[in-house]
């Protein structure tokens, strides 16, 4: 059974202190493919692999219900730099 966007967002917010979160259903509403941008102070001092492993672990049950899941994880300072580069 696919997961809905509201439940996925709630699971993330329950597990991680969120400074900014974007959740995009890339499967045209069927809940099979999600992409997230997650900004958290909890990522300070962790490399990208450690962050992704952390997110995958806390969302294990939700990810098991999906076909695809992608993530971008940033510290607040890194996210500011990312936004500046996008502008």
C-alpha positions as CSV (number, residue, x, y, z in Angstrom):
1,X,0.0,0.0,0.0
2,X,1.5,3.4,-1.0
3,X,2.2,6.0,1.6
4,X,0.5,9.4,1.4
5,X,2.4,12.7,1.5
6,X,0.9,13.8,4.9
7,X,2.0,10.6,6.6
8,X,5.5,10.8,5.2
9,X,5.9,14.4,6.2
10,X,4.6,13.6,9.7
11,X,7.0,10.7,10.0
12,X,10.0,12.9,9.1
13,X,8.9,15.7,11.5
14,X,8.5,13.2,14.3
15,X,12.0,11.7,13.8
16,X,14.1,14.7,12.9
17,X,14.3,18.4,14.1
18,X,13.3,20.1,10.9
19,X,14.4,23.6,9.9
20,X,13.0,23.2,6.4
21,X,11.3,20.3,4.6
22,X,10.0,19.9,1.0
23,X,8.3,16.7,0.1
24,X,7.4,16.1,-3.5
25,X,5.3,13.2,-4.8
26,X,6.9,12.5,-8.1
27,X,4.5,9.7,-9.0
28,X,1.5,11.9,-10.0
29,X,-0.3,11.3,-6.7
30,X,-0.1,7.5,-6.4
31,X,2.4,7.7,-3.5
32,X,5.0,5.4,-5.0
33,X,7.9,7.8,-5.6
34,X,8.9,10.7,-3.3
35,X,11.8,13.2,-3.3
36,X,12.6,15.3,-0.2
37,X,14.8,18.2,0.7
38,X,15.5,18.1,4.4
39,X,17.3,20.7,6.4
40,X,18.2,20.0,10.0
41,X,20.7,20.9,12.6
42,X,20.9,17.2,13.4
43,X,23.1,16.8,10.3
44,X,25.9,19.0,11.7
45,X,29.2,17.0,11.6
46,X,27.7,14.2,9.5
47,X,28.7,13.5,5.9
48,X,26.1,12.9,3.2
49,X,26.2,9.1,3.4
50,X,25.7,9.2,7.2
51,X,22.8,11.6,6.8
52,X,21.1,9.5,4.1
53,X,21.6,6.3,6.2
54,X,20.0,8.1,9.2
55,X,17.0,9.2,7.2
56,X,16.6,5.8,5.6
57,X,16.7,4.2,9.0
58,X,14.1,6.5,10.6
59,X,11.8,6.1,7.5
60,X,12.4,2.4,7.1
61,X,8.7,1.5,7.3
62,X,7.6,4.3,5.0
63,X,10.3,3.7,2.4
64,X,9.4,0.0,2.3
65,X,6.0,1.0,0.9
66,X,7.5,3.1,-2.0
67,X,9.0,2.3,-5.4
68,X,11.5,5.1,-5.2
69,X,12.8,7.6,-2.6
70,X,15.4,10.3,-3.1
71,X,16.7,12.8,-0.7
72,X,18.8,15.9,-0.4
73,X,20.0,16.7,3.1
74,X,21.5,19.9,4.3
75,X,22.5,21.7,7.5
76,X,20.9,25.2,7.7
77,X,24.2,26.8,6.6
78,X,24.6,24.5,3.7
79,X,21.0,25.1,2.6
80,X,21.6,28.9,2.6
81,X,24.6,28.3,0.3
82,X,22.5,25.9,-1.9
83,X,19.7,28.6,-2.3
84,X,22.3,31.2,-3.1
85,X,23.7,29.0,-5.8
86,X,20.3,28.3,-7.3
87,X,19.5,32.1,-7.5
